[in-house]
Amino acid sequence: MNGDNFYEWFNTILPLLNENAVIVMDNASYYSVKKDPCPVISWKKADIINWLEIKGEVVDHTKVKSQLLERGQVF
C-alpha cells in the first residue's frame, strides 16, 4: 500500500459507509500523505515560486524564501 493507492481506495469506500460508521486507523505513513503539500523552508526558492504561481499568485522574484513562505501560508 502507498499513499496514492490508499487515497483512491478510501475515496471509493467512503461513500459506501453508513453515516454513523466508525473508521479506525493505525499510524501507517501512507494515511498522512499530502496530495498538495505546502512549501517549507527546505524547498528551493524556485519551487516555492512555482507553487505560488500555480495557485494564481503574482510573485515578486526578488523576495527571499522566508517572505515567499509567508505568502504560501494563506492557502
Residue pairs with C-beta under 8 A, 6 or more apart in sequence:
1 28
1 30
2 30
2 33
3 29
3 30
3 33
4 33
5 30
6 28
6 30
6 31
6 33
7 33
7 35
17 23
25 31
38 51
38 72
38 73
38 75
39 47
39 48
39 51
39 52
39 68
39 69
39 72
40 69
41 65
41 66
41 69
43 51
43 65
45 64
45 65
45 68
48 65
48 68
48 69
48 72
49 59
49 61
49 68
51 72
52 59
52 68
52 71
52 72
53 59
55 75
57 71
59 68
59 71
